[in-house]
Amino acid sequence: MRASTQPAGARQSAADLEPITRLVADGTARRGFRPLSDQAWVDLVHGAATTAVAVQVSDGNDLVGYAQAVSGLDDAAAWTVETVVAGEAPDLLSKVGDQLLDATRTAVRDAGGAELTWLVQGPTATHDQLAVAHGLEPGRRLLQMRRPLPTGIDFDIITRPFDAGRDVADWVRVNARAFAWNPEQGSWTEANVRARMEEPWFDPDGFLIHDRPEPDGTVRMAGFCWTKVHEATSSSPAVGEIYVIAVDPDFHGLGLGRALTLAGLDNLASRGITIGMLFVDADNNAAVTLYDKLGFAVHRTDRLYAGPIDGA
């Protein structure tokens, strides 16, 4: 098997993308979820990442492994990598994964990176072993929580559909305020939003906005619940995701987070979706407690492995 490394920050041609997207599609059909995060997928398809490297491993004829790494917005020395391997067999995952991580660490070090985080969806014992072999320690856990729909729970909140012509800038402002503690989410720009608006799953009717009046009579965006439908595959039914949900800090304490969650789930159920899903950091005790009370249960745990890059 042979590994090759190249920049990944520009929009690639359809011919260059085809083997990578086919590898991702095969993994999606096999595992029931896309093996690249939404951010990595947008970076790949739309060329959204400005500082990135990609590694491909081929067996001579076919692409059997792909890795994509991007530097942090607030810390150019901190990089995050995601990997895709053409199969789940431990021997294949170990061999190809080792090549991907080894080549990625070298490329990131050469680009000035000093720290590497490996995001793995649904990690196995083989992923744990690979992480240790490359000096990466288990770090944050991301929980995917699910519940059946409809909820049958009453809520009282007025929402409206997202207006692409006037809401993008306001949404970026509220998102930045709500996620000031989380640079990954809080640093989204209008370009990040518009890239997702180009995705086939985007539906403004499932992007709920809640406005509140100000004392001077003006109306202000107070919160939102952005939903996303994952279409059914051969191994998974259709699932409706609470994609991003937040409340402007000026409106905390009014119960809007709970109400917006229920409004989003109700919107998904109205479209025939019978399973609701969301992601939450395992250490976010307040959010995990809220979702537990709303009938969610942990379906899958993703893991971030992190560590310094030797010689950086």
C-alpha positions as CSV (number, residue, x, y, z in Angstrom):
1,M,0.0,0.0,0.0
2,R,1.2,3.5,-0.8
3,A,0.4,6.8,1.0
4,S,0.4,10.2,-0.7
5,T,-0.1,13.7,0.8
6,Q,-1.4,16.8,-0.8
7,P,-3.0,20.2,0.2
8,A,-6.7,20.0,0.7
9,G,-7.7,23.6,1.1
10,A,-9.0,24.3,-2.4
11,R,-12.1,23.1,-4.2
12,Q,-11.1,19.9,-6.0
13,S,-12.3,18.7,-9.4
14,A,-15.1,16.1,-9.7
15,A,-12.6,13.6,-10.9
16,D,-10.3,14.1,-7.9
17,L,-13.2,14.0,-5.5
18,E,-14.9,10.9,-6.9
19,P,-12.8,8.2,-5.3
20,I,-12.9,10.0,-2.0
21,T,-16.6,10.5,-2.0
22,R,-17.1,6.9,-3.1
23,L,-15.0,5.7,-0.1
24,V,-17.0,7.9,2.2
25,A,-20.3,6.6,0.7
26,D,-19.2,3.0,1.1
27,G,-18.4,3.7,4.8
28,T,-21.8,5.4,5.2
29,A,-23.7,2.4,3.8
30,R,-21.6,0.0,5.9
31,R,-21.8,1.8,9.3
32,G,-25.1,3.7,9.0
33,F,-23.5,7.1,9.4
34,R,-21.0,9.2,7.4
35,P,-17.5,8.5,8.7
36,L,-16.5,12.2,8.2
37,S,-18.0,14.9,10.4
38,D,-20.2,17.5,8.7
39,Q,-17.4,20.1,9.0
40,A,-14.9,17.8,7.3
41,W,-17.4,17.0,4.6
42,V,-18.1,20.7,3.8
43,D,-14.3,21.4,3.8
44,L,-13.8,18.5,1.3
45,V,-16.7,19.2,-1.1
46,H,-16.7,23.0,-1.0
47,G,-13.1,23.7,-0.3
48,A,-14.0,25.6,2.8
49,A,-10.8,24.9,4.8
50,T,-8.0,27.4,4.0
51,T,-5.2,25.4,5.9
52,A,-5.5,21.7,5.4
53,V,-3.7,18.6,4.2
54,A,-5.1,15.3,2.9
55,V,-3.6,11.9,2.9
56,Q,-4.6,9.0,0.6
57,V,-3.6,5.4,0.9
58,S,-4.1,3.1,-2.2
59,D,-3.6,-0.6,-2.7
60,G,-2.4,-0.1,-6.2
61,N,-5.8,0.1,-7.8
62,D,-8.3,1.4,-5.3
63,L,-8.4,4.1,-2.6
64,V,-8.5,2.2,0.8
65,G,-7.8,5.1,3.2
66,Y,-8.3,8.8,3.4
67,A,-7.3,11.4,6.1
68,Q,-8.1,15.1,6.2
69,A,-6.5,17.5,8.7
70,V,-7.2,21.1,9.3
71,S,-5.6,23.7,11.6
72,G,-7.5,25.4,14.3
73,L,-8.9,28.9,13.7
74,D,-7.7,30.3,17.0
75,D,-4.5,28.2,17.3
76,A,-2.7,27.4,14.1
77,A,-0.5,24.9,15.9
78,A,-3.4,22.7,16.9
79,W,-4.7,20.5,14.1
80,T,-7.6,18.0,13.9
81,V,-7.7,15.0,11.6
82,E,-10.4,12.6,10.6
83,T,-9.9,9.3,8.8
84,V,-11.8,6.9,6.6
85,V,-10.8,3.3,5.9
86,A,-12.4,0.9,3.4
87,G,-13.5,-1.7,5.9
88,E,-14.0,-2.6,9.5
89,A,-11.6,-5.6,9.8
90,P,-9.1,-4.9,12.6
91,D,-6.1,-5.9,10.5
92,L,-7.1,-3.5,7.7
93,L,-8.0,-0.7,10.0
94,S,-4.7,-1.1,11.9
95,K,-2.5,-1.2,8.8
96,V,-4.2,1.6,6.8
97,G,-4.9,3.7,9.9
98,D,-1.2,3.5,10.9
99,Q,-0.2,4.8,7.5
100,L,-2.8,7.6,7.5
101,L,-1.8,8.8,11.0
102,D,1.9,8.5,10.3
103,A,1.7,10.5,7.1
104,T,-0.7,13.1,8.6
105,R,1.6,13.7,11.6
106,T,4.5,14.3,9.2
107,A,2.5,16.7,7.0
108,V,1.1,18.6,10.0
109,R,4.5,18.9,11.6
110,D,5.9,20.2,8.3
111,A,3.1,22.8,8.2
112,G,4.0,24.1,11.6
113,G,1.5,22.1,13.7
114,A,2.5,21.1,17.2
115,E,-0.6,19.3,18.4
116,L,-2.9,16.8,16.8
117,T,-6.4,15.7,17.7
118,W,-8.0,12.7,16.0
119,L,-11.8,12.6,15.8
120,V,-13.2,9.1,15.6
121,Q,-16.9,8.3,15.3
122,G,-17.8,5.1,17.0
123,P,-14.2,4.1,18.0
124,T,-13.2,0.5,18.5
125,A,-10.3,-1.2,20.4
126,T,-8.2,-0.9,17.3
127,H,-8.7,2.9,17.3
128,D,-7.6,3.0,20.9
129,Q,-4.4,1.0,20.0
130,L,-3.6,3.2,17.1
131,A,-4.0,6.3,19.2
132,V,-1.6,5.0,21.8
133,A,0.9,4.0,19.1
134,H,0.9,7.6,17.8
135,G,1.1,9.3,21.2
136,L,-2.5,10.3,21.3
137,E,-4.4,10.1,24.6
138,P,-8.2,9.7,24.9
139,G,-9.9,13.1,25.4
140,R,-13.4,14.5,25.0
141,R,-16.3,12.3,24.3
142,L,-19.2,13.3,22.1
143,L,-22.5,11.6,22.8
144,Q,-25.1,10.9,20.0
145,M,-28.4,10.8,21.8
146,R,-31.7,9.6,20.3
147,R,-35.4,9.4,21.1
148,P,-38.5,8.3,19.2
149,L,-40.8,10.8,17.6
150,P,-43.3,12.4,18.1
151,T,-42.4,13.3,21.7
152,G,-46.0,13.9,23.0
153,I,-44.6,16.7,25.2
154,D,-46.3,20.1,25.1
155,F,-44.3,23.3,24.4
156,D,-45.1,26.9,24.0
157,I,-42.9,28.9,21.7
158,I,-43.4,30.7,18.4
159,T,-40.9,30.2,15.6
160,R,-40.6,31.0,12.0
161,P,-38.5,29.6,9.1
162,F,-35.0,30.8,8.4
163,D,-34.9,33.6,5.8
164,A,-31.8,33.2,3.7
165,G,-32.1,36.8,2.5
166,R,-31.9,38.5,5.9
167,D,-31.1,36.1,8.7
168,V,-27.5,34.9,7.9
169,A,-25.7,37.8,9.6
170,D,-28.0,37.8,12.6
171,W,-27.6,34.0,13.0
172,V,-23.8,34.3,12.9
173,R,-23.9,37.0,15.6
174,V,-26.2,35.0,17.9
175,N,-24.2,31.8,17.3
176,A,-21.0,33.5,18.2
177,R,-22.5,34.9,21.4
178,A,-24.1,31.6,22.4
179,F,-20.9,29.6,21.7
180,A,-18.3,32.0,22.9
181,W,-17.0,29.2,25.1
182,N,-16.6,26.8,22.1
183,P,-14.2,28.1,19.4
184,E,-15.2,25.3,17.0
185,Q,-18.8,26.3,16.8
186,G,-18.6,30.0,17.9
187,S,-16.2,30.9,15.1
188,W,-18.6,30.1,12.2
189,T,-18.8,32.8,9.5
190,E,-21.4,33.6,6.9
191,A,-19.3,31.6,4.5
192,N,-19.7,28.5,6.8
193,V,-23.5,29.0,6.8
194,R,-23.8,29.5,3.1
195,A,-21.7,26.4,2.4
196,R,-24.2,24.3,4.3
197,M,-27.0,26.1,2.4
198,E,-25.6,24.5,-0.7
199,E,-25.9,21.0,0.8
200,P,-28.9,18.9,-0.6
201,W,-30.2,18.4,3.0
202,F,-30.7,22.1,3.7
203,D,-34.3,23.1,4.3
204,P,-35.1,26.6,5.6
205,D,-38.5,25.3,6.8
206,G,-36.6,23.0,9.2
207,F,-34.4,25.9,10.4
208,L,-36.4,27.5,13.1
209,I,-35.9,31.0,14.3
210,H,-37.3,32.5,17.6
211,D,-37.6,36.3,17.8
212,R,-38.3,38.4,20.8
213,P,-39.4,42.1,21.0
214,E,-37.1,44.7,22.5
215,P,-38.3,47.5,24.8
216,D,-37.9,50.0,21.9
217,G,-40.3,47.9,19.7
218,T,-37.7,46.3,17.5
219,V,-37.6,42.5,17.1
220,R,-34.4,40.6,17.7
221,M,-33.3,37.0,17.1
222,A,-33.2,35.3,20.5
223,G,-32.5,31.7,19.6
224,F,-32.7,29.1,16.9
225,C,-33.1,25.4,16.3
226,W,-31.5,24.2,13.0
227,T,-32.6,20.7,12.1
228,K,-31.2,18.2,9.5
229,V,-32.7,15.0,8.0
230,H,-30.4,12.1,7.4
231,E,-32.0,10.0,4.7
232,A,-32.5,6.3,5.2
233,T,-29.7,3.9,4.1
234,S,-29.7,0.1,3.8
235,S,-28.5,-0.1,7.4
236,S,-30.3,2.8,9.0
237,P,-33.7,4.4,9.0
238,A,-34.2,8.1,8.3
239,V,-33.1,10.2,11.3
240,G,-33.9,13.8,12.2
241,E,-31.1,15.7,13.9
242,I,-31.1,18.8,16.1
243,Y,-28.1,20.1,14.1
244,V,-27.4,23.4,15.9
245,I,-29.4,24.9,18.7
246,A,-28.7,27.9,20.8
247,V,-30.1,30.9,22.8
248,D,-28.6,34.3,22.9
249,P,-27.1,34.8,26.4
250,D,-29.3,37.9,26.9
251,F,-32.3,35.5,26.9
252,H,-31.0,32.8,29.2
253,G,-33.2,31.7,32.1
254,L,-36.5,31.7,30.1
255,G,-36.6,28.0,29.3
256,L,-36.0,28.7,25.6
257,G,-33.5,25.9,25.1
258,R,-36.0,23.2,26.2
259,A,-38.8,24.8,24.1
260,L,-36.7,25.2,21.0
261,T,-35.6,21.5,21.3
262,L,-39.2,20.4,21.4
263,A,-40.1,22.7,18.6
264,G,-37.4,21.2,16.4
265,L,-38.4,17.6,17.3
266,D,-42.0,18.5,16.5
267,N,-41.0,19.9,13.1
268,L,-39.1,16.7,12.3
269,A,-42.0,14.6,13.3
270,S,-44.3,16.7,11.1
271,R,-42.1,15.6,8.1
272,G,-42.6,11.9,8.9
273,I,-39.4,11.4,10.9
274,T,-39.7,8.8,13.7
275,I,-36.3,9.1,15.3
276,G,-34.8,12.3,16.7
277,M,-31.1,12.7,17.3
278,L,-28.5,15.2,18.6
279,F,-24.9,15.4,19.6
280,V,-23.7,16.8,23.0
281,D,-20.4,16.9,24.8
282,A,-20.4,14.3,27.5
283,D,-19.0,16.8,30.0
284,N,-21.9,19.3,29.4
285,N,-23.9,18.0,32.4
286,A,-26.7,20.6,32.1
287,A,-27.4,19.7,28.5
288,V,-27.1,16.0,29.0
289,T,-29.5,16.2,32.0
290,L,-32.0,18.2,29.9
291,Y,-32.0,15.8,27.0
292,D,-32.3,12.8,29.4
293,K,-35.4,14.4,30.9
294,L,-36.8,14.8,27.3
295,G,-36.5,11.1,26.7
296,F,-33.1,10.9,24.9
297,A,-30.8,8.0,25.4
298,V,-27.1,7.6,24.3
299,H,-26.9,5.8,21.0
300,R,-23.2,6.2,20.1
301,T,-20.1,7.7,21.7
302,D,-17.5,9.4,19.6
303,R,-14.0,10.1,20.9
304,L,-11.3,12.7,20.4
305,Y,-7.7,11.5,20.9
306,A,-5.1,14.3,21.4
307,G,-1.4,14.7,21.9
308,P,1.8,16.6,20.9
309,I,3.6,16.0,17.6
310,D,7.1,14.8,18.3
311,G,9.7,17.0,16.7
312,A,7.3,19.9,16.2
